Amino acid sequence: MFGGLIGGVAAFKLLPVVSFFLIIFAIPAAWVWWSYYVPQWRHWALQRGADPEQLQYLAERANLVWPKGSIFERTEFRRRGR
């Protein structure tokens, strides 16, 4: 998420216009990627027999997901039928 942001700041003196777009779009692009792939990953893990509570606990500890009920957790793109 912060790679594009840091790259944009570092390259600002060389390419200010490109850096501006990297800085502005890095975080939203990473957030959309996360919002799509976290439910995919969760589905993948549950299909392989992971305990849902343990999966949530470990994912929160690793800062992969937000706590249940968090406003940020609601930005995940839900799978159809779930």
N, C-alpha and C positions, 0 to 999 in steps of 0.2 A: 504494500500500500504506500509505503513511504519512499520506495525506490525511485519512482517517477518524480516525486516531489524533491528529493535530494538531488537527483540528476538535473532537474530543471534549475535549481538554485546554483549548482556547480557550473552549469553551462551558460549562465545568464550573461556573462561578459562576452562570450563568443557569439552566441546566437540568441539575442534577447527575445525575438518573436517566438521561436521554437520553445525556448525556456518558459515563456509565459504560458503557452498552451500545456506544456508538461506539468507545470505547477497547478494550473487551474483544473485540469482533467484527471490528474493522477489519482486523487482520493475518490472522486465519484466513480471512476472506471473500476477501481479496485473494489469498491463497495458493491457495485452491481455484480462483479465476478463472484464475490463472496456470497451475496444474496442468492445467487443461482446455484453455486456448487456446494454449499453447506448442506442443504436438504438432500442433494444427490449423494453426498458422502454419508449422511445419516442413514438414508435408505439402504445404501450399500452395506454399511456396518450392521444394520439390523437384519438384513437378509442373510447375513453370515452368522447370526446367532448372538450378537452382542446384547447384553442386558441394557434396556433403554435408560434406566436410572444411572447405572454405572457409566454408560457412554456419555450422558449429559454431564455427569460430575467430572469425568476426566477431560472432556472437551472444554469445560469451563476453567478447569485448573490450568490447561494448556493455552488458554486465551484464544481458542478457536471459535467459540460460540459465546453469546451473551447469556446471562441467567434467564431462566424461564420467567415469562411475564414482563421482561424488560421491553421498553419501547423500541430498542434497537433490534431485539429478537424478532419483532413483528415485521422487520424489513426483509426477512427471508422469503424467497419465492416458494410458496407452498406447492407441493405436487398435487395434481388433480386427484380427487377422491380421498383427500386426507384433511 
